[in-house]
Amino acid sequence: MKTLSIGELKTNFSEVLGLIRKGEEITISFGKKKEKVAVILPYDHYKPKDKRQLGLLKGKAGCVIKDDFTLADEEMVCL
């Protein structure tokens, strides 16, 4: 992953877009300390994956929940 300052990004924007289109991720740094503040990545790395298909394990796996199973609302939130 390549790291560029904001000035370098502004100066070489077209070239940076070319690198991103080829699949490279670019980290952007800011200030004298070169604090990393952002990452630019190709859209196909970001876009949501296809939806999951339900029922893939139907007939192959199972789960039994006992009658005495309890889970308080507070516990559900912490999971």
Buried (B, 14 or more C-beta within 10 A) or exposed (E): EEEBEEEBBEEEEEEBEEBBEEEBEBBBBEEEEEEEEEEBBBEEEEEEEEEEEEEEEEEEEEEEEEEEEEEEEEEEEEE
